[in-house]
Each structure stands twice: as C-alpha cells, then as structure tokens.
C-alpha cells in the first residue's frame, strides 16, 4: 500500500513518495539527503532547507521517511537550475567508470540496499583517489583504486548505485 503523498516544497517532488524504490536514510532527525546536498553546495543544512523551500513538516517527513531517488534528483535540479544528471546502475558500473571522473569532480553517491534503506554521501575526485564524505557522521573515506571502492560499496551493502552530478 502506497503512503499518502506529503508536501512538495519548492522542488515539486513529493517527499517520501512510494514509487517502488527504497528511500535514502530514514528514521532519524539527521537525514543524509539534506546533509549530502549541504556537503556538495557548501551550504549549511538550514540554508539547504530554505533554498529548497521546505516547510518544517517537509523536513519532518524527510527525516521520518527518507528521500526517494526522484526527490533527490528534483532537489538537485532545483538548486542547480536543472543542470543535473542522474544515473543509476550497479556498484561494478561505478567502479568501472571511476577513471572517467575528472580531477576535482564532485557528485552525490546514493547506495541502495536490498535490505531497504539506502544511504547518500558526497564524493570528490582528488588526484588518484576518490574522497567519499558522509557529512551525517562527519567522516571522509579515501579510496585509491577500484578494489578499495568495491570494498567500500560492499561494506555499505550497496546493491544499486545512483549518482548525481552537474551536466
């Protein structure tokens, strides 16, 4: 049974809508989606909420139910004037494409898990490594090759990968 639709905020995307995919991190007052947007933009979380036009109820709904991939896409498009690409695939797809990311390139990395709730972090190509920042827990993990990235994704339980980046 689908959940009732929640407030749409300025993004026009429904928060927590059930579209057959699992949301990214729900169940706390510390949502990884909003943290990841803040990490990529350099804004504070309250500024992200303000820029997205989210009400207090929207934030509560996001914290309770997470953000669906289409909601994350809508949020990034809203703050980047539509200039965002969303791709999805497997962990292997991301690992194989790692070399294609240019120096300094930042992107959001969503990891869906077969068990349900996923997680969203930011990543940045720095020389020969990829720095993965989980702002929710204030931790950065550096991976230097495909094997380390594959290991990181396996530790996270990632079965499906989403990336969002500027076009």
N, C-alpha and C positions, 0 to 999 in steps of 0.2 A: 504494500500500500504506500503510495507516494505521500510525502509530507506536504502539509499546506505550504503554499508559497509565502515567502517572507518579504520584507521591504526591499526595494530595489536600489536605493541610493542613487547617486548621480551616474553610476555605471550603466544603469538599465538592466543589469543582470540580477537575477533573483538569488539572494543569499541562501545557501543551503538547499537548493532545489535538488530533487532526486531525478537524475537523468540516466541512471544505470551505472554510474561510475562512483568510486568512493571519494569522499571529500579529503582534503588535506588537513590533518590535525584538528580534531575537535575535542571538546570535553574539558577545556581549561579556559581561564580568562587570559591566556597567554598565547594567542593564535600565531602560528608560524607563517601564515599567508601575509598578514599585516607586517610582521617582522621582516619578512623577505622583501616586500615592497620597500620598506624603510631602508633596508640594507642597500638595495640597488639604487635608490634615489638619493641617499644621503640625508633623508628627512627623518624627523622623529616620528614615532608611531602616532601621536596626536595630530601631527601635520598630515600624515597619510590619511587618517580618518577624515580630516577636514577637506583635503583635496579631492577625496572620493565622494564627498557629500554624504557620508554615512551618519545615520542617526545613532543615538545611544542604543536603541533597540536593534538596529542592524549589527552593531558591534557585539551585542549580547548574543544575537543569533549566530554570527560567525564563530564566536567563542564556543557556543554550545554545539554547533553542527558542522563546523569547518567550512572550507571554501571548495566548491566543485571546480574542476579544471576550466569550465567555461566562465565561471565567475572570476577566476584569476586572470583569464585572458581579457575579459571585459574591463577589469580594474587596470591592467597594464595598458590597454588601448586608450582608456580614459586619460590616464596621466601622461601618455606619450603621443597624444593626438592621433591615435590609430596606427602608429608606426611600430607595430609589434608582430612578430611571427611566433606562432605556437606550433610545436612539433611534438609528436608522441611516437614512442617505439619501445624497444627493449633496452635493457642495460647494455647488451652487446652492441646495439646500434650507436649508443652514446660513446662507448669505449672506442669503437672503430672510427668514429668521427672526431675524436678528440684532437687530432693533429690539424684539423681544419679551422679550429678556433684561433683567430689572430691574437697576437700579443695585446694584453690589456682588455680583451673582450670579456664583458660581464654578461651573465644570464641567470635566470631563475631555473632551478632544477627541482622538479616535482617527482617524488618517488612514491608510486602507488604500490600497495602491498596486497597480496592475495587475501591476507587476514582481515582486510578492511581499511582502517585509517592509514592514510599516507602522510608524507612529510614534505615540506617545501623549504628549500635553502637557496642561498645565492652562491654563484661560482664565478671565478675570475681566472683567466689565463695569465700567468706571470712567468715569463721565460719558459723553462722546461717543465713547469709544474702547473697544476690546477689547484687553486685555493678555494675550498668549499667552506663557506661561513654559515653557521647555524646561529643566527642572532638571538634566537629564542633562548638558547643556553649559553650564549656568548663564547662559542668555540669555533676555531678555524682548524680544518684538517687539510694538510697539503698532500696531494698525490702527485707522484713524479712520472708515472708510466701507466700503461693500460692495465697492467696486472694490479697495481695499487688501487686504481679507480674501480676495477671489477670487484676487488675485495671490499672496498668501502660500500659499494652498492649492495653487495651480498650481506654485509653486516647490518645494513638498514632494512633488509628484507624486501628490496625493490624488485617487483615483478614487471612493472611497466614504468617507463620514464617519460616525463614531459619536460620540455624546455621552452622557455620564453625569452626572446631577445629582440633588440631593436633591429628593424629591417635595414 
